[in-house]
Amino acid sequence: MYESALKFIQDIYKTKKFIPLHEPRFIGNEKSFLLKTIDSTFVSSVGEFVDRFESDLSSFTGSEKAIALVNGTSALHLSLVLSDVQPDDYVITQSLTFVATCNAISYCKAEPIFIDVDKNTLGMSPLSLETWLENSAFIDSRNVCRLKKNKRPIKACVPMHTFGHPVEIDKIKLICEKWQLKLIEDAAESLGSHYKGKHTGTFGQLGAISFNGNKIITTGGGGALLCNKKLYKTGKYLSTTAKKPDNINFFHDKIGFNYRLPNLNAALGCAQLEYIEKFLLQKRHLANAYKKYFKNSEFSFFSEPENCRSNYWLNTLICNDKNQRDSFLSYMNSNGVMSRPVWTPMHKLPMFSEAICDNLLNTSWLEERIVNIPSSVVI
């Protein structure tokens, strides 16, 4: 089976050389836009492509506004700042996520609380979230959600759309509204994914997207914050070192961040966005090919959840157990087909090992079985 799967992937990518997990495709105006930026000399955070990239992102996602930032982590961090997350607050998230989610929480000197995921979405379980809140939290007389055991505030909830597959975000939104929690979507991996016809990252107050080199489109390094017009004004101001507009003086009235995306990177992003619909279509073709191939195999191909249209950023297999996962990974990687397990769950990392968790049964089950296989757009 492993040899057959190896040959199938090599045939898809028409090579027996090394096949990466997810590499970018540059097939449009990338070079011409970059040269135009260089010729303009506006290569930093001011320039026509930054404004255009934000506008194009808003149009594509249906968000009121988008703030172009240096990476997805800065988008997560800024979203927490805009949600008034303070030192010693708690932020609910999932343990099955990339470390950036929890790093951003730590930048605010807050602490994560880890809720289990659902097997059918790979993202935060609404049932687990509601059950944990009913058992462990309360709303005080000022409408603040607090942890029962120490009365510290629980300020926000950050579900992630894992590998581009949307969570049941409408259910999570209702729970957050009931419990007075700010909803921040970690949509780093889900550009082009929709839940019930609405783009991910636009259900909560804020949504963070990544344009790292391995994402569906890239700006090299880069990210964006999806938000409404009010938060856009504040977020853009804070991300530009909180500098007051003045033609003469340099004056800053808040602690700000140097988080704005350079025009050079935005130029790359604008060119990439011109082809995103083509990329999304080709990635669905690839996912369907994998789904058909693995249908009668010993592996289960993970398909988009109900009510979702996923971007299939990373194609995912569910193995029978950890031994099968490890043997498959070893075979594929030793034969030049890059494959990887899911991230080590956050509660198993030393800096988050003392965090509050629910039972995380599905998280542990999936950690032992997930394999990502090559998912680059096939040209």
Secondary structure as UniProt FT lines:
FT   HELIX           2..13
FT   HELIX           30..40
FT   HELIX           48..61
FT   STRAND          65..69
FT   HELIX           72..82
FT   TURN            83..84
FT   TURN            87..88
FT   STRAND          90..94
FT   HELIX           99..107
FT   TURN            108..109
FT   STRAND          111..115
FT   TURN            119..121
FT   HELIX           126..136
FT   STRAND          137..139
FT   TURN            141..142
FT   STRAND          145..147
FT   TURN            148..150
FT   STRAND          153..158
FT   HELIX           162..164
FT   HELIX           169..178
FT   TURN            179..180
FT   STRAND          182..186
FT   TURN            188..189
FT   TURN            191..192
FT   STRAND          194..195
FT   TURN            196..197
FT   STRAND          198..199
FT   TURN            200..201
FT   STRAND          206..210
FT   TURN            213..214
FT   STRAND          223..227
FT   HELIX           229..239
FT   TURN            241..242
FT   HELIX           263..273
FT   TURN            274..275
FT   HELIX           276..293
FT   TURN            294..296
FT   STRAND          300..301
FT   TURN            306..307
FT   STRAND          308..309
FT   STRAND          315..318
FT   HELIX           322..334
FT   TURN            335..336
FT   STRAND          340..341
FT   HELIX           346..348
FT   HELIX           350..352
FT   TURN            353..354
FT   STRAND          356..357
FT   HELIX           361..367
FT   TURN            368..369
FT   STRAND          370..373
//
